[in-house]
């Protein structure tokens, strides 16, 4: 018992000393525009960049961009629901994504060089891809972790007007009292970027896109919780549809975000790429 207690105390002592070593402390840097991020990485958690990034995939993508760009664009388009798909339900889109991934895995078994963009796992393969938790987490670790910013007074005011119009005093209070922790994914510039007016449809080769704006609350525990989403921003909230999450916080039980609109937001980046073509 004495030996066990001594070992336990020694372990606690080592942990305490480790956390009091400035090089090993988890420290955060704060910015006026971006979510908090790590200032330093504890020694035990530091990794060589070669062990973090898959440079083979990077090289393959680069080669496609400069050598076979048409092949890359065709694969990107193939991710979207096929025009021949009669059933445009979320279940069909899930099955479409799963089929592309499964077929890529089967091809790679016989030909390792046949690995393509469908080979790797993606968020659509998760059973809980549509939940608030995954939707929020994807803003940090998904396709656009560098575009989420602290919500400006303009966006806070616009969403506050929506919350007041919809009688959501809880959202109004949160936007007022936690303004320093409200973040936005702002794709409202899609239409002007391609020369469209606010009332114009975003359409390319029979596929429709959207100009999404999503609002989030960075909770004290570090979880990014979606508060509201505008599936297609058309110049003002008055001309757009704004949906407020029924769950004001991640620990509140209730219905998850509307699946269809979350999927639209997840596909916004792909739509942007297709439009640029």
Secondary structure, 3 states (H helix, E strand, C coil): CHHHHHHHHHHHHHHHHHHCCCCCCCEEECCCCCCCEEEECCHHHCCCHHHHCCHHHHHHHHHHHHCCHHHHHHHHHHHCCCCCCCCCCHHHHHHHHHHHHHHHHHHHHHCHHHCCCCCCCCHHHCCCCCCHHHHHHHHHHCCCCCCCEECCHHHHHHHHHHHHHCCCHHHHHHHHHCHHHEEEEECCCHHHHCCCCCCCCCEECCEECCCCEEEEEECCCCCEEEEEEECCCCCCHHHCCEEECCCCCCCCCCCCCCHHHHHHHHCHHHHHHHHHC
